[in-house]
Amino acid sequence: MFLGSKLINTLMHDHENIKQYLDVLLDKNSKISDLKESFYSLLPELRSHNRREEKIVYRYMHNKSDLKFSALEGQEEHHVVDILLKDLDTHGAELEDERWRAKTTVLAKLIQNHLEQEEEDTFLNLRKYLTAKSDALLCQKYENKNFSDKDSHNGQNAYV
Protein backbone atom coordinates (compact mmCIF):
# COMPACT_ATOMS: atom_id res chain seq x y z
CA MET A 1 0.00 0.00 0.00
CA PHE A 2 1.24 3.45 -0.97
CA LEU A 3 0.42 5.97 1.78
CA GLY A 4 1.49 9.36 0.41
CA SER A 5 -0.68 9.51 -2.68
CA LYS A 6 -0.25 12.65 -4.73
CA LEU A 7 -3.16 11.54 -6.94
CA ILE A 8 -5.56 11.31 -4.01
CA ASN A 9 -4.33 14.63 -2.62
CA THR A 10 -4.97 16.22 -6.01
CA LEU A 11 -8.45 14.71 -6.22
CA MET A 12 -9.19 15.92 -2.68
CA HIS A 13 -8.02 19.43 -3.63
CA ASP A 14 -10.43 19.39 -6.59
CA HIS A 15 -13.19 18.22 -4.28
CA GLU A 16 -12.54 21.13 -1.91
CA ASN A 17 -12.83 23.59 -4.81
CA ILE A 18 -16.08 21.99 -5.95
CA LYS A 19 -17.48 22.06 -2.40
CA GLN A 20 -17.13 25.85 -2.28
CA TYR A 21 -19.65 26.10 -5.10
CA LEU A 22 -21.89 23.48 -3.51
CA ASP A 23 -22.04 25.52 -0.30
CA VAL A 24 -23.63 28.38 -2.23
CA LEU A 25 -25.98 26.06 -4.13
CA LEU A 26 -27.15 24.46 -0.88
CA ASP A 27 -27.58 27.71 1.05
CA LYS A 28 -31.31 28.38 1.17
CA ASN A 29 -30.55 32.05 1.79
CA SER A 30 -28.49 32.48 -1.38
CA LYS A 31 -29.88 34.95 -3.87
CA ILE A 32 -30.82 33.48 -7.23
CA SER A 33 -28.10 35.58 -8.88
CA ASP A 34 -25.51 34.01 -6.53
CA LEU A 35 -26.84 30.54 -7.31
CA LYS A 36 -26.50 31.12 -11.03
CA GLU A 37 -23.03 32.63 -10.69
CA SER A 38 -21.92 29.67 -8.59
CA PHE A 39 -23.49 27.17 -10.99
CA TYR A 40 -21.86 28.66 -14.09
CA SER A 41 -18.50 28.81 -12.29
CA LEU A 42 -18.86 25.20 -11.16
CA LEU A 43 -19.84 23.90 -14.59
CA PRO A 44 -16.45 23.83 -16.39
CA GLU A 45 -14.54 22.79 -13.28
CA LEU A 46 -16.88 19.90 -12.53
CA ARG A 47 -17.00 18.70 -16.14
CA SER A 48 -13.21 18.72 -16.36
CA HIS A 49 -12.84 16.90 -13.04
CA ASN A 50 -15.42 14.26 -13.97
CA ARG A 51 -13.99 13.53 -17.42
CA ARG A 52 -10.44 13.22 -16.12
CA GLU A 53 -11.57 11.10 -13.18
CA GLU A 54 -13.45 8.76 -15.51
CA LYS A 55 -10.71 8.47 -18.12
CA ILE A 56 -7.81 8.11 -15.73
CA VAL A 57 -8.83 7.09 -12.22
CA TYR A 58 -11.89 4.97 -12.98
CA ARG A 59 -10.14 3.32 -15.93
CA TYR A 60 -7.33 2.30 -13.58
CA MET A 61 -9.88 1.05 -11.02
CA HIS A 62 -11.64 -1.04 -13.69
CA ASN A 63 -8.58 -3.29 -13.82
CA LYS A 64 -8.78 -4.06 -10.09
CA SER A 65 -11.56 -6.49 -9.20
CA ASP A 66 -12.10 -4.95 -5.73
CA LEU A 67 -12.44 -1.47 -7.24
CA LYS A 68 -14.39 -2.16 -10.41
CA PHE A 69 -17.86 -1.74 -8.90
CA SER A 70 -16.86 1.58 -7.29
CA ALA A 71 -15.64 2.78 -10.68
CA LEU A 72 -18.88 1.74 -12.38
CA GLU A 73 -20.95 3.36 -9.64
CA GLY A 74 -18.94 6.57 -9.92
CA GLN A 75 -19.44 6.64 -13.69
CA GLU A 76 -23.20 6.24 -13.26
CA GLU A 77 -23.29 9.04 -10.70
CA HIS A 78 -21.38 11.25 -13.14
CA HIS A 79 -23.93 10.38 -15.82
CA VAL A 80 -26.85 11.47 -13.62
CA VAL A 81 -25.04 14.69 -12.74
CA ASP A 82 -24.34 15.30 -16.45
CA ILE A 83 -28.05 15.06 -17.21
CA LEU A 84 -28.88 17.69 -14.60
CA LEU A 85 -25.98 19.91 -15.68
CA LYS A 86 -27.11 19.80 -19.30
CA ASP A 87 -30.71 20.49 -18.35
CA LEU A 88 -29.77 23.49 -16.23
CA ASP A 89 -27.25 24.78 -18.75
CA THR A 90 -29.65 24.39 -21.69
CA HIS A 91 -32.98 25.31 -20.14
CA GLY A 92 -31.99 27.16 -16.98
CA ALA A 93 -32.87 30.59 -18.34
CA GLU A 94 -36.44 29.42 -18.94
CA LEU A 95 -36.96 28.21 -15.38
CA GLU A 96 -38.67 30.20 -12.67
CA ASP A 97 -36.45 30.97 -9.69
CA GLU A 98 -38.05 28.38 -7.42
CA ARG A 99 -37.58 25.60 -9.99
CA TRP A 100 -33.96 26.71 -10.57
CA ARG A 101 -33.27 26.55 -6.81
CA ALA A 102 -34.89 23.09 -6.57
CA LYS A 103 -32.85 21.69 -9.47
CA THR A 104 -29.56 23.13 -8.21
CA THR A 105 -30.27 21.80 -4.72
CA VAL A 106 -30.83 18.28 -6.08
CA LEU A 107 -27.68 18.60 -8.19
CA ALA A 108 -25.61 19.84 -5.26
CA LYS A 109 -26.83 17.04 -2.98
CA LEU A 110 -26.00 14.40 -5.59
CA ILE A 111 -22.51 15.82 -6.05
CA GLN A 112 -21.98 16.20 -2.31
CA ASN A 113 -22.97 12.56 -1.72
CA HIS A 114 -20.67 11.42 -4.54
CA LEU A 115 -17.70 13.34 -3.15
CA GLU A 116 -18.27 12.02 0.37
CA GLN A 117 -18.48 8.44 -0.86
CA GLU A 118 -15.23 8.80 -2.77
CA GLU A 119 -13.43 10.43 0.14
CA GLU A 120 -14.69 8.02 2.80
CA ASP A 121 -14.54 4.77 0.84
CA THR A 122 -13.26 4.79 -2.74
CA PHE A 123 -10.01 6.65 -2.14
CA LEU A 124 -9.12 4.46 0.85
CA ASN A 125 -9.55 1.35 -1.29
CA LEU A 126 -7.76 2.90 -4.26
CA ARG A 127 -4.76 3.76 -2.08
CA LYS A 128 -4.23 0.03 -1.41
CA TYR A 129 -3.46 -0.53 -5.09
CA LEU A 130 -1.24 2.46 -5.79
CA THR A 131 2.52 2.23 -5.99
CA ALA A 132 4.81 5.23 -6.12
CA LYS A 133 5.16 4.72 -9.87
CA SER A 134 1.45 4.26 -10.67
CA ASP A 135 0.51 7.14 -8.38
CA ALA A 136 2.95 9.50 -10.10
CA LEU A 137 1.82 8.49 -13.59
CA LEU A 138 -1.89 8.68 -12.80
CA CYS A 139 -1.48 12.05 -11.12
CA GLN A 140 0.53 13.42 -14.03
CA LYS A 141 -2.19 12.36 -16.45
CA TYR A 142 -4.95 13.67 -14.18
CA GLU A 143 -3.29 17.06 -13.79
CA ASN A 144 -3.09 17.41 -17.59
CA LYS A 145 -6.36 19.26 -18.16
CA ASN A 146 -5.97 18.72 -21.91
CA PHE A 147 -6.06 14.94 -21.49
CA SER A 148 -7.98 13.12 -24.20
CA ASP A 149 -8.87 9.51 -25.00
CA LYS A 150 -5.97 9.24 -27.42
CA ASP A 151 -3.60 9.75 -24.46
CA SER A 152 -5.00 6.79 -22.52
CA HIS A 153 -3.91 3.19 -22.41
CA ASN A 154 -6.32 0.29 -22.35
CA GLY A 155 -3.90 -2.44 -21.26
CA GLN A 156 -3.98 -3.78 -17.73
CA ASN A 157 -0.38 -2.74 -17.16
CA ALA A 158 -0.92 0.77 -18.45
CA TYR A 159 -0.34 2.33 -15.02
CA VAL A 160 2.06 -0.30 -13.64
C-alpha positions, -999 to +999 in steps of 0.1 A: +000+000+000+012+035-010+004+060+018+015+094+004-007+095-027-003+126-047-032+115-069-056+113-040-043+146-026-050+162-060-084+147-062-092+159-027-080+194-036-104+194-066-132+182-043-125+211-019-128+236-048-161+220-059-175+221-024-171+259-023-197+261-051-219+235-035-220+255-003-236+284-022-260+261-041-271+245-009-276+277+010-313+284+012-306+321+018-285+325-014-299+350-039-308+335-072-281+356-089-255+340-065-268+305-073-265+311-110-230+326-107-219+297-086-235+272-110-219+287-141-185+288-123-189+252-112-198+239-146-165+238-164-145+228-133-169+199-125-170+187-161-132+187-164-128+169-130-154+143-140-140+135-174-104+132-161-116+111-132-135+088-155-107+085-181-078+081-157-088+071-122-119+050-130-101+033-159-073+023-136-099+010-110-116-010-137-086-033-138-088-041-101-116-065-092-121-050-057-124-015-072-144-022-104-179-017-089-169+016-073-156+028-107-189+017-124-210+034-096-189+066-099-194+066-137-232+062-133-233+090-107-214+113-131-239+104-158-269+115-136-250+147-127-243+153-164-281+151-172-289+177-146-260+199-157-271+198-193-307+205-183-298+235-162-273+248-187-296+244-217-330+253-201-320+272-170-329+306-183-364+294-189-370+282-154-387+302-127-365+310-097-381+284-074-376+256-100-340+267-106-333+266-068-349+231-066-329+217-095-296+231-082-303+218-047-308+183-061-277+186-082-256+198-053-268+170-030-260+144-056-225+158-061-220+162-023-230+126-017-207+114-045-177+133-031-183+120+004-185+084-009-152+088-028-134+104+001-147+080+028-145+048+008-133+048-027-100+067-021-091+045+008-096+014-013-078+029-043-048+038-021-042+000-014-035-005-051-012+025-058+025+022-060+048+052-061+052+047-099+014+043-107+005+071-084+030+095-101+018+085-136-019+087-128-015+120-111+005+134-140-022+124-165-050+137-142-033+171-138-031+174-176-064+193-182-060+187-219-061+149-215-080+131-242-089+095-250-060+092-274-036+097-245-050+068-225-039+032-224-063+003-223-039-024-213-040-038-177-004-027-172-009+008-184-003+023-150+021-003-136 
